[in-house]
């Protein structure tokens, strides 16, 4: 009975150790894959500038007449 408990405990401990090693190896690999996928995005400008049209010189402004 005692041998069974020890062997079961060792089996569980080794299983946890294997899972921890796999997780420790997979997390950096997954991060690298995600970072590489992000590098392929096109560069989008952060700010777009809009400037209003400059008004025409009032002296040279042609008046529009409707109708005739």
PDB file of N, H, CA, C and O in Angstrom:
ATOM      1  N   UNK A   1       0.823  -1.192   0.000  1.00  0.00           N
ATOM      2  CA  UNK A   1       0.000   0.000   0.000  1.00  0.00           C
ATOM      3  C   UNK A   1       0.866   1.255   0.000  1.00  0.00           C
ATOM      4  O   UNK A   1       0.561   2.222  -0.698  1.00  0.00           O
ATOM      5  N   UNK A   2       1.954   1.241   0.787  1.00  0.00           N
ATOM      6  H   UNK A   2       2.202   0.455   1.354  1.00  0.00           H
ATOM      7  CA  UNK A   2       2.824   2.397   0.871  1.00  0.00           C
ATOM      8  C   UNK A   2       3.546   2.613  -0.460  1.00  0.00           C
ATOM      9  O   UNK A   2       3.729   3.753  -0.889  1.00  0.00           O
ATOM     10  N   UNK A   3       3.959   1.519  -1.114  1.00  0.00           N
ATOM     11  H   UNK A   3       3.811   0.594  -0.766  1.00  0.00           H
ATOM     12  CA  UNK A   3       4.657   1.619  -2.396  1.00  0.00           C
ATOM     13  C   UNK A   3       3.727   2.199  -3.466  1.00  0.00           C
ATOM     14  O   UNK A   3       4.155   2.975  -4.320  1.00  0.00           O
ATOM     15  N   UNK A   4       2.469   1.819  -3.407  1.00  0.00           N
ATOM     16  H   UNK A   4       2.121   1.189  -2.712  1.00  0.00           H
ATOM     17  CA  UNK A   4       1.512   2.344  -4.372  1.00  0.00           C
ATOM     18  C   UNK A   4       1.334   3.855  -4.200  1.00  0.00           C
ATOM     19  O   UNK A   4       1.245   4.579  -5.192  1.00  0.00           O
ATOM     20  N   UNK A   5       1.283   4.326  -2.985  1.00  0.00           N
ATOM     21  H   UNK A   5       1.355   3.738  -2.180  1.00  0.00           H
ATOM     22  CA  UNK A   5       1.113   5.755  -2.720  1.00  0.00           C
ATOM     23  C   UNK A   5       2.341   6.532  -3.195  1.00  0.00           C
ATOM     24  O   UNK A   5       2.210   7.602  -3.788  1.00  0.00           O
ATOM     25  N   UNK A   6       3.521   5.999  -2.936  1.00  0.00           N
ATOM     26  H   UNK A   6       3.628   5.130  -2.454  1.00  0.00           H
ATOM     27  CA  UNK A   6       4.752   6.680  -3.360  1.00  0.00           C
ATOM     28  C   UNK A   6       4.838   6.718  -4.889  1.00  0.00           C
ATOM     29  O   UNK A   6       5.167   7.753  -5.470  1.00  0.00           O
ATOM     30  N   UNK A   7       4.545   5.608  -5.525  1.00  0.00           N
ATOM     31  H   UNK A   7       4.278   4.768  -5.053  1.00  0.00           H
ATOM     32  CA  UNK A   7       4.642   5.580  -6.983  1.00  0.00           C
ATOM     33  C   UNK A   7       3.591   6.481  -7.626  1.00  0.00           C
ATOM     34  O   UNK A   7       3.861   7.127  -8.639  1.00  0.00           O
ATOM     35  N   UNK A   8       2.396   6.525  -7.041  1.00  0.00           N
ATOM     36  H   UNK A   8       2.177   6.001  -6.218  1.00  0.00           H
ATOM     37  CA  UNK A   8       1.364   7.421  -7.563  1.00  0.00           C
ATOM     38  C   UNK A   8       1.769   8.877  -7.375  1.00  0.00           C
ATOM     39  O   UNK A   8       1.573   9.698  -8.271  1.00  0.00           O
ATOM     40  N   UNK A   9       2.326   9.193  -6.230  1.00  0.00           N
ATOM     41  H   UNK A   9       2.485   8.525  -5.503  1.00  0.00           H
ATOM     42  CA  UNK A   9       2.790  10.565  -5.965  1.00  0.00           C
ATOM     43  C   UNK A   9       3.906  10.970  -6.923  1.00  0.00           C
ATOM     44  O   UNK A   9       3.913  12.093  -7.428  1.00  0.00           O
ATOM     45  N   UNK A  10       4.840  10.071  -7.172  1.00  0.00           N
ATOM     46  H   UNK A  10       4.834   9.159  -6.762  1.00  0.00           H
ATOM     47  CA  UNK A  10       5.918  10.371  -8.119  1.00  0.00           C
ATOM     48  C   UNK A  10       5.373  10.531  -9.531  1.00  0.00           C
ATOM     49  O   UNK A  10       5.813  11.415 -10.266  1.00  0.00           O
ATOM     50  N   UNK A  11       4.428   9.693  -9.914  1.00  0.00           N
ATOM     51  H   UNK A  11       4.071   8.975  -9.316  1.00  0.00           H
ATOM     52  CA  UNK A  11       3.816   9.790 -11.237  1.00  0.00           C
ATOM     53  C   UNK A  11       3.148  11.156 -11.427  1.00  0.00           C
ATOM     54  O   UNK A  11       3.304  11.789 -12.471  1.00  0.00           O
ATOM     55  N   UNK A  12       2.406  11.605 -10.411  1.00  0.00           N
ATOM     56  H   UNK A  12       2.279  11.091  -9.563  1.00  0.00           H
ATOM     57  CA  UNK A  12       1.736  12.905 -10.477  1.00  0.00           C
ATOM     58  C   UNK A  12       2.767  14.040 -10.513  1.00  0.00           C
ATOM     59  O   UNK A  12       2.613  14.990 -11.281  1.00  0.00           O
ATOM     60  N   UNK A  13       3.810  13.946  -9.693  1.00  0.00           N
ATOM     61  H   UNK A  13       3.935  13.174  -9.069  1.00  0.00           H
ATOM     62  CA  UNK A  13       4.842  14.994  -9.656  1.00  0.00           C
ATOM     63  C   UNK A  13       5.572  15.089 -10.991  1.00  0.00           C
ATOM     64  O   UNK A  13       5.824  16.190 -11.482  1.00  0.00           O
ATOM     65  N   UNK A  14       5.907  13.959 -11.574  1.00  0.00           N
ATOM     66  H   UNK A  14       5.702  13.065 -11.176  1.00  0.00           H
ATOM     67  CA  UNK A  14       6.592  13.966 -12.873  1.00  0.00           C
ATOM     68  C   UNK A  14       5.655  14.508 -13.958  1.00  0.00           C
ATOM     69  O   UNK A  14       6.097  15.217 -14.863  1.00  0.00           O
ATOM     70  N   UNK A  15       4.387  14.182 -13.869  1.00  0.00           N
ATOM     71  H   UNK A  15       4.028  13.607 -13.134  1.00  0.00           H
ATOM     72  CA  UNK A  15       3.415  14.712 -14.823  1.00  0.00           C
ATOM     73  C   UNK A  15       3.314  16.224 -14.748  1.00  0.00           C
ATOM     74  O   UNK A  15       3.302  16.901 -15.776  1.00  0.00           O
ATOM     75  N   UNK A  16       3.240  16.762 -13.523  1.00  0.00           N
ATOM     76  H   UNK A  16       3.250  16.212 -12.688  1.00  0.00           H
ATOM     77  CA  UNK A  16       3.210  18.216 -13.364  1.00  0.00           C
ATOM     78  C   UNK A  16       4.491  18.852 -13.893  1.00  0.00           C
ATOM     79  O   UNK A  16       4.444  19.915 -14.512  1.00  0.00           O
ATOM     80  N   UNK A  17       5.627  18.216 -13.657  1.00  0.00           N
ATOM     81  H   UNK A  17       5.665  17.352 -13.154  1.00  0.00           H
ATOM     82  CA  UNK A  17       6.905  18.739 -14.142  1.00  0.00           C
ATOM     83  C   UNK A  17       6.934  18.782 -15.667  1.00  0.00           C
ATOM     84  O   UNK A  17       7.400  19.758 -16.254  1.00  0.00           O
ATOM     85  N   UNK A  18       6.440  17.732 -16.303  1.00  0.00           N
ATOM     86  H   UNK A  18       6.061  16.939 -15.826  1.00  0.00           H
ATOM     87  CA  UNK A  18       6.400  17.699 -17.771  1.00  0.00           C
ATOM     88  C   UNK A  18       5.475  18.776 -18.321  1.00  0.00           C
ATOM     89  O   UNK A  18       5.812  19.440 -19.301  1.00  0.00           O
ATOM     90  N   UNK A  19       4.336  18.951 -17.713  1.00  0.00           N
ATOM     91  H   UNK A  19       4.062  18.411 -16.917  1.00  0.00           H
ATOM     92  CA  UNK A  19       3.397  19.984 -18.160  1.00  0.00           C
ATOM     93  C   UNK A  19       4.014  21.372 -17.986  1.00  0.00           C
ATOM     94  O   UNK A  19       3.853  22.226 -18.858  1.00  0.00           O
ATOM     95  N   UNK A  20       4.710  21.610 -16.886  1.00  0.00           N
ATOM     96  H   UNK A  20       4.841  20.916 -16.177  1.00  0.00           H
ATOM     97  CA  UNK A  20       5.354  22.902 -16.649  1.00  0.00           C
ATOM     98  C   UNK A  20       6.437  23.162 -17.683  1.00  0.00           C
ATOM     99  O   UNK A  20       6.574  24.290 -18.155  1.00  0.00           O
ATOM    100  N   UNK A  21       7.208  22.148 -18.045  1.00  0.00           N
ATOM    101  H   UNK A  21       7.097  21.231 -17.662  1.00  0.00           H
ATOM    102  CA  UNK A  21       8.262  22.316 -19.050  1.00  0.00           C
ATOM    103  C   UNK A  21       7.650  22.627 -20.411  1.00  0.00           C
ATOM    104  O   UNK A  21       8.144  23.499 -21.125  1.00  0.00           O
ATOM    105  N   UNK A  22       6.589  21.927 -20.773  1.00  0.00           N
ATOM    106  H   UNK A  22       6.189  21.218 -20.193  1.00  0.00           H
ATOM    107  CA  UNK A  22       5.936  22.171 -22.071  1.00  0.00           C
ATOM    108  C   UNK A  22       5.365  23.581 -22.123  1.00  0.00           C
ATOM    109  O   UNK A  22       5.491  24.259 -23.143  1.00  0.00           O
ATOM    110  N   UNK A  23       4.745  24.030 -21.047  1.00  0.00           N
ATOM    111  H   UNK A  23       4.643  23.479 -20.218  1.00  0.00           H
ATOM    112  CA  UNK A  23       4.193  25.387 -21.009  1.00  0.00           C
ATOM    113  C   UNK A  23       5.316  26.413 -21.097  1.00  0.00           C
ATOM    114  O   UNK A  23       5.181  27.411 -21.805  1.00  0.00           O
ATOM    115  N   UNK A  24       6.421  26.187 -20.390  1.00  0.00           N
ATOM    116  H   UNK A  24       6.531  25.376 -19.815  1.00  0.00           H
ATOM    117  CA  UNK A  24       7.543  27.127 -20.408  1.00  0.00           C
ATOM    118  C   UNK A  24       8.167  27.220 -21.795  1.00  0.00           C
ATOM    119  O   UNK A  24       8.707  28.266 -22.154  1.00  0.00           O
ATOM    120  N   UNK A  25       8.106  26.154 -22.578  1.00  0.00           N
ATOM    121  H   UNK A  25       7.667  25.304 -22.287  1.00  0.00           H
ATOM    122  CA  UNK A  25       8.666  26.172 -23.925  1.00  0.00           C
ATOM    123  C   UNK A  25       7.669  26.763 -24.918  1.00  0.00           C
ATOM    124  O   UNK A  25       8.071  27.486 -25.829  1.00  0.00           O
ATOM    125  N   UNK A  26       6.397  26.475 -24.762  1.00  0.00           N
ATOM    126  H   UNK A  26       6.070  25.887 -24.022  1.00  0.00           H
ATOM    127  CA  UNK A  26       5.398  26.917 -25.737  1.00  0.00           C
ATOM    128  C   UNK A  26       5.076  28.400 -25.659  1.00  0.00           C
ATOM    129  O   UNK A  26       4.809  29.014 -26.692  1.00  0.00           O
ATOM    130  N   UNK A  27       5.091  28.993 -24.484  1.00  0.00           N
ATOM    131  H   UNK A  27       5.308  28.494 -23.645  1.00  0.00           H
ATOM    132  CA  UNK A  27       4.714  30.406 -24.343  1.00  0.00           C
ATOM    133  C   UNK A  27       5.632  31.307 -25.173  1.00  0.00           C
ATOM    134  O   UNK A  27       5.114  32.148 -25.908  1.00  0.00           O
ATOM    135  N   UNK A  28       6.966  31.184 -25.101  1.00  0.00           N
ATOM    136  H   UNK A  28       7.386  30.501 -24.503  1.00  0.00           H
ATOM    137  CA  UNK A  28       7.810  32.043 -25.955  1.00  0.00           C
ATOM    138  C   UNK A  28       7.623  31.765 -27.446  1.00  0.00           C
ATOM    139  O   UNK A  28       7.697  32.689 -28.255  1.00  0.00           O
ATOM    140  N   UNK A  29       7.386  30.524 -27.817  1.00  0.00           N
ATOM    141  H   UNK A  29       7.327  29.773 -27.159  1.00  0.00           H
ATOM    142  CA  UNK A  29       7.188  30.194 -29.231  1.00  0.00           C
ATOM    143  C   UNK A  29       5.915  30.848 -29.747  1.00  0.00           C
ATOM    144  O   UNK A  29       5.906  31.414 -30.840  1.00  0.00           O
ATOM    145  N   UNK A  30       4.849  30.776 -28.976  1.00  0.00           N
ATOM    146  H   UNK A  30       4.855  30.316 -28.088  1.00  0.00           H
ATOM    147  CA  UNK A  30       3.580  31.388 -29.380  1.00  0.00           C
ATOM    148  C   UNK A  30       3.725  32.902 -29.464  1.00  0.00           C
ATOM    149  O   UNK A  30       3.194  33.523 -30.385  1.00  0.00           O
ATOM    150  N   UNK A  31       4.441  33.508 -28.509  1.00  0.00           N
ATOM    151  H   UNK A  31       4.873  33.004 -27.761  1.00  0.00           H
ATOM    152  CA  UNK A  31       4.655  34.956 -28.553  1.00  0.00           C
ATOM    153  C   UNK A  31       5.430  35.359 -29.799  1.00  0.00           C
ATOM    154  O   UNK A  31       5.100  36.363 -30.430  1.00  0.00           O
ATOM    155  N   UNK A  32       6.449  34.598 -30.163  1.00  0.00           N
ATOM    156  H   UNK A  32       6.717  33.783 -29.650  1.00  0.00           H
ATOM    157  CA  UNK A  32       7.229  34.904 -31.373  1.00  0.00           C
ATOM    158  C   UNK A  32       6.361  34.813 -32.620  1.00  0.00           C
ATOM    159  O   UNK A  32       6.467  35.654 -33.513  1.00  0.00           O
ATOM    160  N   UNK A  33       5.509  33.806 -32.688  1.00  0.00           N
ATOM    161  H   UNK A  33       5.422  33.123 -31.962  1.00  0.00           H
ATOM    162  CA  UNK A  33       4.633  33.655 -33.856  1.00  0.00           C
ATOM    163  C   UNK A  33       3.667  34.828 -33.949  1.00  0.00           C
ATOM    164  O   UNK A  33       3.434  35.349 -35.040  1.00  0.00           O
ATOM    165  N   UNK A  34       3.107  35.248 -32.830  1.00  0.00           N
ATOM    166  H   UNK A  34       3.297  34.824 -31.944  1.00  0.00           H
ATOM    167  CA  UNK A  34       2.170  36.376 -32.834  1.00  0.00           C
ATOM    168  C   UNK A  34       2.895  37.664 -33.206  1.00  0.00           C
ATOM    169  O   UNK A  34       2.370  38.466 -33.978  1.00  0.00           O
ATOM    170  N   UNK A  35       4.093  37.874 -32.668  1.00  0.00           N
ATOM    171  H   UNK A  35       4.520  37.223 -32.041  1.00  0.00           H
ATOM    172  CA  UNK A  35       4.853  39.081 -33.003  1.00  0.00           C
ATOM    173  C   UNK A  35       5.229  39.111 -34.479  1.00  0.00           C
ATOM    174  O   UNK A  35       5.190  40.172 -35.100  1.00  0.00           O
ATOM    175  N   UNK A  36       5.590  37.969 -35.048  1.00  0.00           N
ATOM    176  H   UNK A  36       5.622  37.107 -34.543  1.00  0.00           H
ATOM    177  CA  UNK A  36       5.924  37.918 -36.473  1.00  0.00           C
ATOM    178  C   UNK A  36       4.703  38.210 -37.329  1.00  0.00           C
ATOM    179  O   UNK A  36       4.817  38.834 -38.384  1.00  0.00           O
ATOM    180  N   UNK A  37       3.552  37.769 -36.887  1.00  0.00           N
ATOM    181  H   UNK A  37       3.459  37.262 -36.030  1.00  0.00           H
ATOM    182  CA  UNK A  37       2.325  38.042 -37.648  1.00  0.00           C
ATOM    183  C   UNK A  37       1.995  39.526 -37.594  1.00  0.00           C
ATOM    184  O   UNK A  37       1.487  40.074 -38.573  1.00  0.00           O
ATOM    185  N   UNK A  38       2.267  40.189 -36.480  1.00  0.00           N
ATOM    186  H   UNK A  38       2.679  39.745 -35.685  1.00  0.00           H
ATOM    187  CA  UNK A  38       2.002  41.616 -36.352  1.00  0.00           C
ATOM    188  C   UNK A  38       2.940  42.445 -37.221  1.00  0.00           C
ATOM    189  O   UNK A  38       2.567  43.541 -37.641  1.00  0.00           O
ATOM    190  N   UNK A  39       4.144  41.958 -37.502  1.00  0.00           N
ATOM    191  H   UNK A  39       4.448  41.069 -37.161  1.00  0.00           H
ATOM    192  CA  UNK A  39       5.112  42.723 -38.285  1.00  0.00           C
ATOM    193  C   UNK A  39       4.696  42.868 -39.741  1.00  0.00           C
ATOM    194  O   UNK A  39       5.232  43.730 -40.437  1.00  0.00           O
ATOM    195  N   UNK A  40       3.775  42.070 -40.222  1.00  0.00           N
ATOM    196  H   UNK A  40       3.340  41.369 -39.657  1.00  0.00           H
ATOM    197  CA  UNK A  40       3.385  42.111 -41.624  1.00  0.00           C
ATOM    198  C   UNK A  40       2.285  43.119 -41.911  1.00  0.00           C
ATOM    199  O   UNK A  40       1.855  43.250 -43.056  1.00  0.00           O
ATOM    200  N   UNK A  41       1.835  43.816 -40.916  1.00  0.00           N
ATOM    201  H   UNK A  41       2.184  43.710 -39.985  1.00  0.00           H
ATOM    202  CA  UNK A  41       0.766  44.787 -41.125  1.00  0.00           C
ATOM    203  C   UNK A  41       1.307  46.009 -41.860  1.00  0.00           C
ATOM    204  O   UNK A  41       2.454  46.397 -41.643  1.00  0.00           O
ATOM    205  N   UNK A  42       0.505  46.617 -42.720  1.00  0.00           N
ATOM    206  H   UNK A  42      -0.427  46.301 -42.897  1.00  0.00           H
ATOM    207  CA  UNK A  42       0.967  47.821 -43.397  1.00  0.00           C
ATOM    208  C   UNK A  42       1.006  49.006 -42.435  1.00  0.00           C
ATOM    209  O   UNK A  42       0.272  49.049 -41.448  1.00  0.00           O
ATOM    210  N   UNK A  43       1.868  49.957 -42.739  1.00  0.00           N
ATOM    211  H   UNK A  43       2.464  49.923 -43.541  1.00  0.00           H
ATOM    212  CA  UNK A  43       1.991  51.135 -41.891  1.00  0.00           C
ATOM    213  C   UNK A  43       0.865  52.100 -42.234  1.00  0.00           C
ATOM    214  O   UNK A  43       0.698  52.501 -43.386  1.00  0.00           O
ATOM    215  N   UNK A  44       0.108  52.459 -41.229  1.00  0.00           N
ATOM    216  H   UNK A  44       0.244  52.133 -40.293  1.00  0.00           H
ATOM    217  CA  UNK A  44      -1.010  53.386 -41.411  1.00  0.00           C
ATOM    218  C   UNK A  44      -0.630  54.687 -40.720  1.00  0.00           C
ATOM    219  O   UNK A  44      -0.262  54.668 -39.545  1.00  0.00           O
ATOM    220  N   UNK A  45      -0.710  55.832 -41.427  1.00  0.00           N
ATOM    221  H   UNK A  45      -1.009  55.847 -42.381  1.00  0.00           H
ATOM    222  CA  UNK A  45      -0.354  57.086 -40.768  1.00  0.00           C
ATOM    223  C   UNK A  45      -1.290  57.381 -39.605  1.00  0.00           C
ATOM    224  O   UNK A  45      -2.495  57.140 -39.682  1.00  0.00           O
ATOM    225  N   UNK A  46      -0.724  57.900 -38.540  1.00  0.00           N
ATOM    226  H   UNK A  46       0.255  58.096 -38.478  1.00  0.00           H
ATOM    227  CA  UNK A  46      -1.499  58.124 -37.324  1.00  0.00           C
ATOM    228  C   UNK A  46      -2.379  59.363 -37.439  1.00  0.00           C
ATOM    229  O   UNK A  46      -3.489  59.385 -36.907  1.00  0.00           O
ATOM    230  N   UNK A  47      -1.897  60.390 -38.126  1.00  0.00           N
ATOM    231  H   UNK A  47      -0.996  60.373 -38.558  1.00  0.00           H
ATOM    232  CA  UNK A  47      -2.633  61.642 -38.194  1.00  0.00           C
ATOM    233  C   UNK A  47      -2.819  62.015 -39.657  1.00  0.00           C
ATOM    234  O   UNK A  47      -1.876  61.944 -40.445  1.00  0.00           O
ATOM    235  N   UNK A  48      -4.012  62.405 -40.014  1.00  0.00           N
ATOM    236  H   UNK A  48      -4.778  62.462 -39.374  1.00  0.00           H
ATOM    237  CA  UNK A  48      -4.239  62.909 -41.361  1.00  0.00           C
ATOM    238  C   UNK A  48      -4.514  64.409 -41.260  1.00  0.00           C
ATOM    239  O   UNK A  48      -5.364  64.844 -40.483  1.00  0.00           O
ATOM    240  N   UNK A  49      -3.790  65.187 -42.050  1.00  0.00           N
ATOM    241  H   UNK A  49      -3.099  64.834 -42.681  1.00  0.00           H
ATOM    242  CA  UNK A  49      -3.942  66.640 -42.006  1.00  0.00           C
ATOM    243  C   UNK A  49      -4.940  67.098 -43.053  1.00  0.00           C
ATOM    244  O   UNK A  49      -4.895  66.667 -44.205  1.00  0.00           O
ATOM    245  N   UNK A  50      -5.828  67.964 -42.642  1.00  0.00           N
ATOM    246  H   UNK A  50      -5.865  68.313 -41.706  1.00  0.00           H
ATOM    247  CA  UNK A  50      -6.738  68.589 -43.592  1.00  0.00           C
ATOM    248  C   UNK A  50      -6.572  70.095 -43.458  1.00  0.00           C
ATOM    249  O   UNK A  50      -6.554  70.630 -42.350  1.00  0.00           O
ATOM    250  N   UNK A  51      -6.452  70.769 -44.584  1.00  0.00           N
ATOM    251  H   UNK A  51      -6.467  70.335 -45.484  1.00  0.00           H
ATOM    252  CA  UNK A  51      -6.315  72.217 -44.569  1.00  0.00           C
ATOM    253  C   UNK A  51      -7.489  72.822 -45.325  1.00  0.00           C
ATOM    254  O   UNK A  51      -7.868  72.332 -46.389  1.00  0.00           O
ATOM    255  N   UNK A  52      -8.056  73.874 -44.783  1.00  0.00           N
ATOM    256  H   UNK A  52      -7.749  74.272 -43.919  1.00  0.00           H
ATOM    257  CA  UNK A  52      -9.166  74.515 -45.491  1.00  0.00           C
ATOM    258  C   UNK A  52      -8.638  75.222 -46.740  1.00  0.00           C
ATOM    259  O   UNK A  52      -7.481  75.637 -46.797  1.00  0.00           O
ATOM    260  N   UNK A  53      -9.508  75.347 -47.729  1.00  0.00           N
ATOM    261  H   UNK A  53     -10.448  75.010 -47.683  1.00  0.00           H
ATOM    262  CA  UNK A  53      -9.137  76.082 -48.938  1.00  0.00           C
ATOM    263  C   UNK A  53      -8.971  77.546 -48.595  1.00  0.00           C
ATOM    264  O   UNK A  53      -9.730  78.105 -47.804  1.00  0.00           O
ATOM    265  N   UNK A  54      -7.969  78.157 -49.200  1.00  0.00           N
ATOM    266  H   UNK A  54      -7.352  77.703 -49.843  1.00  0.00           H
ATOM    267  CA  UNK A  54      -7.770  79.584 -48.936  1.00  0.00           C
ATOM    268  C   UNK A  54      -8.840  80.365 -49.681  1.00  0.00           C
ATOM    269  O   UNK A  54      -9.100  80.089 -50.853  1.00  0.00           O
ATOM    270  N   UNK A  55      -9.457  81.323 -49.032  1.00  0.00           N
ATOM    271  H   UNK A  55      -9.246  81.547 -48.081  1.00  0.00           H
ATOM    272  CA  UNK A  55     -10.509  82.093 -49.720  1.00  0.00           C
ATOM    273  C   UNK A  55      -9.901  82.941 -50.832  1.00  0.00           C
ATOM    274  O   UNK A  55      -8.748  83.363 -50.744  1.00  0.00           O
ATOM    275  N   UNK A  56     -10.682  83.183 -51.872  1.00  0.00           N
ATOM    276  H   UNK A  56     -11.619  82.840 -51.943  1.00  0.00           H
ATOM    277  CA  UNK A  56     -10.226  83.998 -52.996  1.00  0.00           C
ATOM    278  C   UNK A  56     -10.100  85.451 -52.558  1.00  0.00           C
ATOM    279  O   UNK A  56     -10.764  85.889 -51.618  1.00  0.00           O
ATOM    280  N   UNK A  57      -9.273  86.162 -53.224  1.00  0.00           N
ATOM    281  H   UNK A  57      -8.734  85.806 -53.987  1.00  0.00           H
ATOM    282  CA  UNK A  57      -9.071  87.577 -52.930  1.00  0.00           C
ATOM    283  C   UNK A  57     -10.389  88.329 -53.196  1.00  0.00           C
ATOM    284  O   UNK A  57     -10.918  88.246 -54.304  1.00  0.00           O
ATOM    285  N   UNK A  58     -10.928  89.058 -52.207  1.00  0.00           N
ATOM    286  H   UNK A  58     -10.498  89.126 -51.306  1.00  0.00           H
ATOM    287  CA  UNK A  58     -12.211  89.741 -52.408  1.00  0.00           C
ATOM    288  C   UNK A  58     -12.174  90.760 -53.558  1.00  0.00           C
ATOM    289  O   UNK A  58     -13.208  91.013 -54.177  1.00  0.00           O
ATOM    290  N   UNK A  59     -11.023  91.339 -53.852  1.00  0.00           N
ATOM    291  H   UNK A  59     -10.184  91.133 -53.350  1.00  0.00           H
ATOM    292  CA  UNK A  59     -10.944  92.335 -54.920  1.00  0.00           C
ATOM    293  C   UNK A  59     -11.113  91.692 -56.283  1.00  0.00           C
ATOM    294  O   UNK A  59     -11.636  92.309 -57.210  1.00  0.00           O
ATOM    295  N   UNK A  60     -10.657  90.421 -56.404  1.00  0.00           N
ATOM    296  H   UNK A  60     -10.232  89.919 -55.651  1.00  0.00           H
ATOM    297  CA  UNK A  60     -10.743  89.770 -57.695  1.00  0.00           C
ATOM    298  C   UNK A  60     -11.948  88.858 -57.802  1.00  0.00           C
ATOM    299  O   UNK A  60     -12.099  88.128 -58.782  1.00  0.00           O
ATOM    300  N   UNK A  61     -12.797  88.899 -56.805  1.00  0.00           N
ATOM    301  H   UNK A  61     -12.674  89.492 -56.009  1.00  0.00           H
ATOM    302  CA  UNK A  61     -13.963  88.001 -56.787  1.00  0.00           C
ATOM    303  C   UNK A  61     -14.966  88.419 -57.848  1.00  0.00           C
ATOM    304  O   UNK A  61     -15.324  89.594 -57.937  1.00  0.00           O
ATOM    305  N   UNK A  62     -15.417  87.483 -58.642  1.00  0.00           N
ATOM    306  H   UNK A  62     -15.127  86.529 -58.570  1.00  0.00           H
ATOM    307  CA  UNK A  62     -16.395  87.739 -59.679  1.00  0.00           C
ATOM    308  C   UNK A  62     -17.766  87.440 -59.122  1.00  0.00           C
ATOM    309  O   UNK A  62     -17.996  86.344 -58.612  1.00  0.00           O
ATOM    310  N   UNK A  63     -18.658  88.363 -59.202  1.00  0.00           N
ATOM    311  H   UNK A  63     -18.471  89.254 -59.616  1.00  0.00           H
ATOM    312  CA  UNK A  63     -19.988  88.130 -58.661  1.00  0.00           C
ATOM    313  C   UNK A  63     -20.794  87.282 -59.660  1.00  0.00           C
ATOM    314  O   UNK A  63     -20.723  87.485 -60.872  1.00  0.00           O
ATOM    315  N   UNK A  64     -21.520  86.376 -59.141  1.00  0.00           N
ATOM    316  H   UNK A  64     -21.577  86.211 -58.156  1.00  0.00           H
ATOM    317  CA  UNK A  64     -22.350  85.512 -59.961  1.00  0.00           C
ATOM    318  C   UNK A  64     -23.759  86.059 -59.999  1.00  0.00           C
ATOM    319  O   UNK A  64     -24.338  86.370 -58.958  1.00  0.00           O
ATOM    320  N   UNK A  65     -24.304  86.175 -61.167  1.00  0.00           N
ATOM    321  H   UNK A  65     -23.834  85.923 -62.012  1.00  0.00           H
ATOM    322  CA  UNK A  65     -25.675  86.669 -61.290  1.00  0.00           C
ATOM    323  C   UNK A  65     -26.545  85.534 -61.812  1.00  0.00           C
ATOM    324  O   UNK A  65     -26.264  84.920 -62.841  1.00  0.00           O
ATOM    325  N   UNK A  66     -27.579  85.290 -61.086  1.00  0.00           N
ATOM    326  H   UNK A  66     -27.808  85.789 -60.250  1.00  0.00           H
ATOM    327  CA  UNK A  66     -28.484  84.226 -61.467  1.00  0.00           C
ATOM    328  C   UNK A  66     -29.646  84.804 -62.269  1.00  0.00           C
ATOM    329  O   UNK A  66     -30.138  85.891 -61.966  1.00  0.00           O
ATOM    330  N   UNK A  67     -30.064  84.099 -63.257  1.00  0.00           N
ATOM    331  H   UNK A  67     -29.664  83.216 -63.504  1.00  0.00           H
ATOM    332  CA  UNK A  67     -31.237  84.509 -64.011  1.00  0.00           C
ATOM    333  C   UNK A  67     -30.895  85.183 -65.327  1.00  0.00           C
ATOM    334  O   UNK A  67     -31.242  84.659 -66.385  1.00  0.00           O
ATOM    335  N   UNK A  68     -30.244  86.295 -65.296  1.00  0.00           N
ATOM    336  H   UNK A  68     -29.962  86.721 -64.436  1.00  0.00           H
ATOM    337  CA  UNK A  68     -29.990  87.007 -66.567  1.00  0.00           C
ATOM    338  C   UNK A  68     -28.546  87.310 -66.761  1.00  0.00           C
ATOM    339  O   UNK A  68     -28.170  87.901 -67.773  1.00  0.00           O
TER     340      UNK A  68
END
